[in-house]
């Protein structure tokens, strides 16, 4: 049997069709964020703030206490950063306390934690060492446990989940050296052969892949008699003959993660290990990520809390011109931003997680917004902390300790957080993904109008349907409860948060009107207006965050748990967010998109190569993208299982 010799060649249109086919097409449950993009502020979907059952909280708090002791006594973050590796004894200790099975049902030997407490645990572990948080997250959020929980058979769950809960580390393998967010070009093949499939190909950036015992592998099954074909998901044993970990990758941050390049050569996988039907791989991956993406906001919340602690302590100790630097407005504004934004990130994370646990709402947009917003804001908070720390922020913790000062790893946190804007969907891809969901209702009623392949008859029918939809929808965007001064009065307790919720309601209608105007103006070219779509999504993210902080502040007030302070933080965040939203609304129509496009054409056409003169390029030799021709590995196997 011979492996395919070349990568699939696909057009832009074919690539979009593959991505579209992998989407969840229907909305069977309500979605707060989806309604927000349609101009409908459904506060009833998130307020009163949902809460976990008492038994779930008890079990969650019990494990957090155990994990805290482990983090404080067994994890040496400085050593992990210095050696660029999590010690085997730490990984073994995590196995012993059940940390590998946090999300796995108790009947399979797991802890059965809710999404809320799973994220709290990731935040705690990530605060001790971000690489440890990534290890646990990659294993459970996107590795074998999550897709099996959603799509696995009873037999697969019984076989693999007990192992994942206690001993077997898992990894998720989708990306290839020449394939990132465009899976239509995925080249790893899985050729049917009797009661097995034979895998060939190379996977890149396999987080946990170096030490994994089990893999979720996405591979393309060729269409043939009796086989539908398409991108398909498999559970693969890492010690199978033909699997080689060819490289352990090194990065600017998260130095302790076990991320590698994995080659498959004639690897035989039982058909019983296929997850779901053939061709369902991308849908499985995207559905897994709906909640899996919430692990990244957890790491950002942890970083925000740490940044706030260090900023507070340092700004009280450091004096300039006779006063602590916190008393200077320029520094104080940064501290306020960190405090208010940390409150917001935790509000967004907890609300999204609790909604995921209750399963009453469709949270595909909320989870994506949480990932997008948290990764961008987390990076900004870490950058502001480095600025507050000044030269010490740029200095490594090891160097600080060597000269007798507190070993504060501010520069490391900045490096570690940078990947979150790329992991599990870059900011640019998240903008497009969320924008597609945000305009879904419009495309369902008017999509045929802008589809060049549709007949005049189809366009006429679509025009009639669109007329009915917009005749009902557009008038509702003119006025709403956000224009009534007394609306949301239950959020007025000393500090008035009701005004922010009224702003969100008005902002949602303005956002929906702006989207409609853009579709009317650009029609089929709308998908090329990525700058506009990105700003639309960013506005939605801010409005979602404003809603979440107000609801969280009111929850804390009713519980008597720092209610006054929570209202202050919510008020500060909403004021800051309001400014960002107004700027984004302005940039929808006043921006540099057109001139930027012209400059890019000039750059790529070589018109500005003279601007690159006067430097030397320290980059080494080699191709931009490594060769991934199928075949046997020529490298040593760096797979390092932790027993």
MOLINFEN-V849887 format. One record per backbone hydrogen bond with DSSP energy under -1.0 kcal/mol. NH is the residue of the N-H (numbers start at 1). CO is the residue of the C=O. E is the energy in kcal/mol with one decimal. If there is no record, write none. Layout:
# MOLINFEN-V849887
nh:NH co:CO e:E
nh:NH co:CO e:E
This chain:
# MOLINFEN-V849887
nh:15 co:11 e:-2.3
nh:16 co:12 e:-2.0
nh:17 co:13 e:-2.0
nh:18 co:14 e:-2.1
nh:19 co:15 e:-2.1
nh:20 co:16 e:-2.7
nh:21 co:17 e:-2.3
nh:22 co:18 e:-1.2
nh:35 co:31 e:-2.2
nh:36 co:32 e:-2.0
nh:37 co:33 e:-2.1
nh:38 co:34 e:-1.0
nh:39 co:36 e:-1.6
nh:40 co:35 e:-3.0
nh:42 co:40 e:-1.2
nh:43 co:41 e:-1.4
nh:45 co:42 e:-1.8
nh:46 co:43 e:-1.8
nh:47 co:43 e:-1.8
nh:57 co:53 e:-2.0
nh:58 co:54 e:-2.5
nh:59 co:55 e:-2.4
nh:60 co:56 e:-2.3
nh:61 co:57 e:-3.0
nh:62 co:58 e:-2.1
nh:63 co:59 e:-1.9
nh:64 co:60 e:-2.3
nh:65 co:61 e:-2.0
nh:66 co:62 e:-1.5
nh:67 co:63 e:-3.0
nh:68 co:64 e:-2.5
nh:69 co:65 e:-1.7
nh:70 co:66 e:-1.9
nh:71 co:67 e:-2.9
nh:72 co:68 e:-2.4
nh:73 co:69 e:-1.7
nh:74 co:70 e:-3.0
nh:80 co:76 e:-2.0
nh:81 co:77 e:-2.3
nh:82 co:78 e:-2.3
nh:83 co:79 e:-3.1
nh:84 co:80 e:-1.4
nh:91 co:87 e:-1.7
nh:92 co:88 e:-2.8
nh:93 co:89 e:-1.9
nh:94 co:90 e:-2.2
nh:95 co:91 e:-1.9
nh:96 co:92 e:-2.0
nh:97 co:93 e:-1.8
nh:98 co:95 e:-1.2
nh:99 co:94 e:-2.2
nh:101 co:98 e:-1.5
nh:108 co:105 e:-1.8
nh:109 co:106 e:-1.9
nh:110 co:105 e:-2.0
nh:111 co:101 e:-3.0
nh:112 co:104 e:-2.0
nh:113 co:102 e:-3.0
nh:118 co:114 e:-2.5
nh:119 co:115 e:-2.2
nh:120 co:116 e:-1.7
nh:121 co:117 e:-2.3
nh:122 co:118 e:-2.3
nh:123 co:119 e:-2.5
nh:124 co:120 e:-2.1
nh:125 co:121 e:-2.8
nh:126 co:122 e:-2.9
nh:127 co:123 e:-1.7
nh:128 co:124 e:-1.4
nh:129 co:125 e:-2.1
nh:132 co:129 e:-1.1
nh:133 co:129 e:-1.6
nh:134 co:130 e:-2.1
nh:135 co:131 e:-2.1
nh:136 co:132 e:-2.2
nh:137 co:133 e:-2.3
nh:138 co:134 e:-3.1
nh:139 co:135 e:-1.5
nh:140 co:136 e:-1.8
nh:141 co:137 e:-3.4
nh:147 co:143 e:-1.0
nh:148 co:144 e:-1.9
nh:149 co:145 e:-2.2
nh:150 co:146 e:-1.8
nh:151 co:147 e:-3.1
nh:152 co:148 e:-1.7
nh:157 co:153 e:-2.5
nh:158 co:154 e:-2.3
nh:159 co:155 e:-1.8
nh:160 co:156 e:-2.8
nh:161 co:157 e:-1.6
nh:164 co:160 e:-2.4
nh:165 co:161 e:-2.1
nh:167 co:163 e:-2.5
nh:168 co:163 e:-2.9
nh:171 co:214 e:-1.4
nh:173 co:216 e:-3.6
nh:176 co:179 e:-2.4
nh:179 co:176 e:-1.9
nh:185 co:182 e:-1.8
nh:186 co:183 e:-2.1
nh:189 co:200 e:-2.7
nh:190 co:220 e:-2.4
nh:191 co:198 e:-2.4
nh:193 co:196 e:-3.0
nh:196 co:193 e:-1.1
nh:197 co:269 e:-2.5
nh:198 co:191 e:-2.2
nh:199 co:267 e:-3.1
nh:200 co:189 e:-1.9
nh:201 co:264 e:-2.3
nh:203 co:262 e:-3.0
nh:204 co:175 e:-2.1
nh:206 co:260 e:-2.3
nh:207 co:205 e:-1.5
nh:208 co:258 e:-1.7
nh:209 co:206 e:-2.8
nh:210 co:258 e:-1.1
nh:212 co:208 e:-1.3
nh:213 co:169 e:-3.3
nh:214 co:169 e:-2.0
nh:215 co:236 e:-2.4
nh:216 co:171 e:-2.5
nh:217 co:234 e:-2.6
nh:218 co:173 e:-2.4
nh:219 co:232 e:-2.4
nh:220 co:188 e:-3.7
nh:221 co:230 e:-2.5
nh:224 co:227 e:-1.8
nh:227 co:224 e:-2.6
nh:230 co:221 e:-2.7
nh:232 co:219 e:-3.3
nh:234 co:217 e:-1.8
nh:235 co:273 e:-2.2
nh:236 co:215 e:-2.8
nh:238 co:213 e:-2.1
nh:240 co:237 e:-1.7
nh:243 co:240 e:-1.5
nh:244 co:263 e:-2.2
nh:246 co:261 e:-2.2
nh:249 co:259 e:-2.8
nh:257 co:254 e:-1.8
nh:259 co:257 e:-1.2
nh:261 co:247 e:-1.8
nh:262 co:203 e:-2.4
nh:263 co:244 e:-3.0
nh:264 co:201 e:-3.5
nh:265 co:242 e:-1.8
nh:267 co:199 e:-2.3
nh:269 co:197 e:-3.1
nh:271 co:195 e:-2.5
nh:273 co:270 e:-2.1
nh:274 co:271 e:-1.8
nh:275 co:233 e:-2.6
nh:280 co:277 e:-1.6
nh:281 co:231 e:-2.7
nh:284 co:280 e:-2.4
nh:285 co:281 e:-2.5
nh:286 co:282 e:-2.9
nh:287 co:283 e:-2.4
nh:288 co:284 e:-2.4
nh:289 co:285 e:-1.9
nh:292 co:288 e:-2.1
nh:293 co:289 e:-2.3
nh:294 co:291 e:-1.7
nh:295 co:292 e:-1.7
nh:296 co:293 e:-1.3
nh:298 co:294 e:-1.2
nh:299 co:295 e:-1.4
nh:300 co:296 e:-1.9
nh:301 co:297 e:-2.6
nh:302 co:298 e:-2.1
nh:303 co:299 e:-2.1
nh:304 co:300 e:-2.6
nh:305 co:301 e:-2.4
nh:306 co:302 e:-2.1
nh:307 co:303 e:-3.0
nh:308 co:304 e:-2.4
nh:309 co:305 e:-2.1
nh:310 co:306 e:-2.6
nh:311 co:307 e:-2.7
nh:312 co:308 e:-2.5
nh:313 co:309 e:-2.4
nh:314 co:310 e:-2.9
nh:315 co:311 e:-2.1
nh:316 co:312 e:-1.0
nh:317 co:313 e:-1.4
nh:318 co:314 e:-2.7
nh:320 co:323 e:-2.9
nh:323 co:320 e:-1.4
nh:325 co:318 e:-2.5
nh:326 co:315 e:-1.5
nh:327 co:324 e:-2.0
nh:328 co:325 e:-1.4
nh:332 co:328 e:-3.0
nh:333 co:329 e:-2.4
nh:335 co:331 e:-2.0
nh:336 co:332 e:-2.5
nh:337 co:333 e:-2.0
nh:338 co:334 e:-2.3
nh:339 co:335 e:-2.6
nh:340 co:336 e:-2.8
nh:341 co:337 e:-2.4
nh:342 co:338 e:-2.2
nh:343 co:339 e:-2.0
nh:344 co:340 e:-1.9
nh:345 co:341 e:-2.9
nh:346 co:342 e:-2.2
nh:347 co:343 e:-2.0
nh:348 co:344 e:-2.8
nh:349 co:345 e:-2.5
nh:350 co:346 e:-2.7
nh:351 co:347 e:-2.1
nh:352 co:348 e:-2.4
nh:353 co:349 e:-2.7
nh:354 co:350 e:-2.5
nh:355 co:351 e:-2.2
nh:356 co:352 e:-1.9
nh:357 co:353 e:-2.3
nh:358 co:354 e:-2.3
nh:359 co:355 e:-1.6
nh:362 co:30 e:-2.7
nh:367 co:363 e:-3.2
nh:368 co:364 e:-1.3
nh:369 co:365 e:-3.0
nh:370 co:366 e:-2.6
nh:371 co:367 e:-2.0
nh:372 co:368 e:-2.7
nh:373 co:369 e:-3.1
nh:374 co:370 e:-2.3
nh:375 co:371 e:-2.2
nh:376 co:372 e:-1.8
nh:377 co:373 e:-2.5
nh:378 co:374 e:-2.9
nh:379 co:375 e:-1.4
nh:380 co:376 e:-1.6
nh:381 co:377 e:-2.5
nh:382 co:378 e:-2.1
nh:383 co:379 e:-2.2
nh:384 co:380 e:-2.4
nh:385 co:381 e:-2.1
nh:386 co:382 e:-2.1
nh:387 co:383 e:-1.9
nh:388 co:384 e:-2.5
nh:389 co:385 e:-2.4
nh:392 co:389 e:-1.3
nh:393 co:390 e:-1.2
nh:400 co:396 e:-2.2
nh:401 co:397 e:-2.5
nh:402 co:398 e:-1.9
nh:403 co:399 e:-1.2
nh:404 co:401 e:-1.8
nh:405 co:400 e:-2.8
nh:408 co:406 e:-1.8
nh:410 co:408 e:-1.6
nh:413 co:409 e:-2.0
nh:414 co:410 e:-1.9
nh:415 co:411 e:-1.9
nh:416 co:412 e:-3.3
nh:417 co:413 e:-2.4
nh:420 co:417 e:-1.5
nh:421 co:418 e:-1.2
nh:422 co:419 e:-2.5
nh:423 co:419 e:-3.3
nh:427 co:421 e:-1.9
nh:430 co:426 e:-3.2
nh:431 co:427 e:-2.2
nh:432 co:428 e:-1.5
nh:433 co:429 e:-2.9
nh:434 co:430 e:-2.8
nh:435 co:431 e:-2.3
nh:436 co:432 e:-2.2
nh:437 co:433 e:-1.6
nh:438 co:434 e:-2.6
nh:439 co:435 e:-1.8
nh:440 co:437 e:-1.1
nh:443 co:439 e:-2.3
nh:444 co:440 e:-2.1
nh:445 co:441 e:-1.2
nh:446 co:442 e:-2.7
nh:447 co:443 e:-1.9
nh:449 co:446 e:-1.0
nh:454 co:451 e:-1.6
nh:459 co:455 e:-2.4
nh:460 co:456 e:-2.3
nh:461 co:457 e:-2.1
nh:462 co:458 e:-2.5
nh:463 co:459 e:-2.5
nh:464 co:460 e:-1.9
nh:465 co:461 e:-2.2
nh:466 co:462 e:-2.8
nh:467 co:463 e:-2.1
nh:468 co:464 e:-1.7
nh:469 co:465 e:-2.3
nh:470 co:466 e:-3.0
nh:471 co:467 e:-1.6
nh:472 co:468 e:-1.1
nh:473 co:469 e:-2.3
nh:474 co:470 e:-2.0
nh:477 co:474 e:-2.0
nh:478 co:475 e:-1.2
nh:483 co:480 e:-1.8
nh:484 co:481 e:-1.8
nh:487 co:484 e:-1.8
nh:491 co:488 e:-1.9
nh:492 co:489 e:-1.5
nh:493 co:495 e:-2.0
nh:495 co:493 e:-2.5
nh:497 co:491 e:-2.5
nh:501 co:497 e:-1.5
nh:502 co:498 e:-2.2
nh:503 co:499 e:-1.6
nh:504 co:500 e:-2.2
nh:505 co:501 e:-2.3
nh:506 co:502 e:-2.4
nh:507 co:503 e:-3.1
nh:508 co:504 e:-2.7
nh:509 co:505 e:-1.6
nh:510 co:506 e:-2.3
nh:511 co:507 e:-2.5
nh:512 co:508 e:-2.2
nh:513 co:509 e:-2.3
nh:514 co:510 e:-2.4
nh:515 co:511 e:-2.1
nh:516 co:512 e:-2.2
nh:517 co:513 e:-2.7
nh:518 co:514 e:-2.2
nh:519 co:515 e:-2.3
nh:520 co:516 e:-2.4
nh:521 co:517 e:-2.0
nh:522 co:518 e:-3.1
nh:523 co:519 e:-1.7
nh:525 co:522 e:-2.6
nh:526 co:523 e:-2.1
nh:528 co:525 e:-1.5
nh:529 co:526 e:-1.6
nh:530 co:528 e:-1.8
nh:533 co:529 e:-2.5
nh:534 co:530 e:-2.3
nh:535 co:531 e:-1.8
nh:536 co:532 e:-2.3
nh:537 co:533 e:-2.3
nh:538 co:534 e:-2.4
nh:539 co:535 e:-2.3
nh:540 co:536 e:-2.1
nh:541 co:537 e:-2.4
nh:542 co:538 e:-2.1
nh:543 co:539 e:-2.5
nh:544 co:540 e:-2.3
nh:545 co:541 e:-2.4
nh:546 co:542 e:-2.6
nh:547 co:543 e:-2.0
nh:548 co:544 e:-2.4
nh:549 co:545 e:-2.5
nh:550 co:546 e:-1.8
nh:551 co:547 e:-2.1
nh:552 co:548 e:-2.4
nh:553 co:549 e:-2.5
nh:554 co:550 e:-2.0
nh:555 co:551 e:-1.9
nh:556 co:552 e:-2.6
nh:557 co:553 e:-2.1
nh:558 co:554 e:-2.3
nh:559 co:555 e:-1.7
nh:560 co:557 e:-1.1
nh:561 co:556 e:-2.6
nh:566 co:562 e:-2.6
nh:567 co:563 e:-2.3
nh:568 co:564 e:-1.8
nh:569 co:565 e:-2.4
nh:570 co:566 e:-2.7
nh:571 co:567 e:-2.5
nh:572 co:568 e:-2.4
nh:573 co:569 e:-2.7
nh:574 co:570 e:-2.5
nh:575 co:571 e:-2.0
nh:576 co:572 e:-2.3
nh:577 co:573 e:-3.2
nh:578 co:574 e:-2.6
nh:579 co:575 e:-1.4
nh:580 co:576 e:-1.6
nh:581 co:577 e:-2.8
nh:582 co:578 e:-2.4
nh:583 co:579 e:-1.9
nh:584 co:580 e:-2.3
nh:585 co:581 e:-2.7
nh:586 co:582 e:-2.0
nh:587 co:583 e:-1.9
nh:590 co:586 e:-1.6
nh:596 co:592 e:-2.8
nh:597 co:593 e:-2.0
nh:598 co:594 e:-1.7
nh:599 co:595 e:-2.3
nh:600 co:596 e:-2.5
nh:601 co:597 e:-2.0
nh:602 co:598 e:-1.8
nh:603 co:599 e:-2.8
nh:604 co:600 e:-2.9
nh:605 co:601 e:-1.6
nh:606 co:603 e:-1.3
nh:607 co:602 e:-2.7
nh:609 co:606 e:-1.0
nh:611 co:608 e:-2.0
nh:612 co:609 e:-1.5
nh:613 co:610 e:-1.2
nh:638 co:245 e:-3.0
nh:640 co:210 e:-3.1
